[in-house]
Amino acid sequence: MSDCYFDGSGCLICPEQEAAPAVPARVDHQVVIGWNAGANSIAVQDGNLHVVVTNQALVAAVVVGLKSDRDRQTVPDLIEHGWYFQSLAGVGVAQVIERGVTKTMVAAYDFSDAFELRRVNGLVTYLKNDAAVYTSTVPSLGSKVVNSCLYASGDNV
């Protein structure tokens, strides 16, 4: 605009400039990897309780389970009793995880499977389609929230 000037009528006059080619609009998508998303349940429960996860899609990695507080909801190692879902070679697999330590071998799952974490009198039992898979040796006491931790863009619960 330094070549522009005002004429005697007060109009701004600028010399012609060579046109710049149009740049089409675009949207870039980047996959974000790392335990950087999560959420807690609104409800806080005490006593006997259960959590059921159904219709679990294929994910890079997701942990869902019980936690004592709402802090650091993206840290799966803080989930005291939970289910760990992931994809291996395009197959959905699940296993029991407690404070970052897996307690069972991975087992394939279908979209229609139901995963339950059941706490009765402090004893936590993990069920898949109503069949017991594992019973924890660590009691669960006090108030809990349900926490989910997501590992990659596109992961969901």
ABEGO torsion letter per residue (X at the ends): XAABBBBAAGBBBBBBBBBBBBBBBBBBBBBBBEBABBBBBABBBBEBBBBBBBGBBBBABBBBEBBABABGAABAAABABBBBBBBBGGBBBBBBBBGGBBABBBBBBBAABBBBBBBBGGBBBBBBGGBBABBBABBBBEBBBBBBBBABBGBBX
